[in-house]
Amino acid sequence: MFIFEILKNNGMDINDSTVPSLVILCLSFLILTIFSVLCFFNVILYFTILLNRDNKIIINVIKKHWILEKLFNVYLNTSKYFIIFEICLFI
């Protein structure tokens, strides 16, 4: 994983037996927390787009930027089951 490679490049090898188990536990909690926060932001972004899909001002701003328009379309076409899955991952 990317975090393990960064730590290994900085001189801390997680696979080494001299690393305390508390450090590995803290690193595991850090990874789970980051994953949970990303799920939370994904759900919030989904509901924000759903609530603002009929707002003309926001639609006009989104049409000016092609990246926002693609992101908007992805979230509008997202399945409800996927969002339920994201909420379960967050909890």
N, C-alpha and C positions, 0 to 999 in steps of 0.2 A: 504494500500500500504506500501511497505517497508520503504519509506522515512518517512511516517507518524508514523510508529512504532518506528523508531529511534528517532524522535523528541519527541514522547510521553514518551519514556524511559529516555530521558534527561530532562524531566520536562516541555515540551511545548506541550500542547494538542491543536491540531488545531480545534477541535470541540467546544472548550471553547469560549464563547461569548466575553471574554476579549481580545482575540487575535485581533490585528488590521487587517483590511482588506488589508492593504498594504503588510503585511507579507504573507498573503495567496496568494495575487496576485504574489508576488516575487517567492514564492514556486511553483506556477503553471507555471510561465515562466521558472523556472529552470527545471522542469519535461519535459516541451515541448522542451526545448533546448537540453536536454540529448537525448530525443527520436529522434530529428532531426539529431543530430550528429551521432547517431547510424545508421540511415537510410543512411546518407551520406557515412559513412565508408563501409556499405554494398554494395552500388552502386559502389564505387571506387574499392573495392575488386573484385566485379563481372567483371568489365571491365578490370581490370588487369589480371585476370585469363583468360578471353577470348582472350586478346592480346598475352598472353604468352603460350597458349596451345600447340603451335607447336615448342617451343624452347626446344631443346634437353637437354641443360644443366639444365634447370629448371625441366624438366620431370625427369631427373636422380636424382636430389636432392629430389624431391617429392616422388619418389618410395622408397627411403631409410627410410622415416618416414611415418608410416601407418596413422597417424592422418592427416597429410597434404594431403595424397592421398585421404582420405575420403572427406575432405573439398573441394579439387579440383574437385572431382566427383560430389559433391552436387551442386557446382556453375556451372559446365558444364551442368548439367541436369535441371537447373533452367529455368523456363518459362520466356519468354520475357515479358509477361503480368505482372508477379510479379515484375520485375524490373521497368516497367513503373509505377506500383502502388507505389513502393518504392520512385521513383523520385517525384511522386505527393505528397507523404507524406512529403518528404523533403522540397518541395517548400511550 
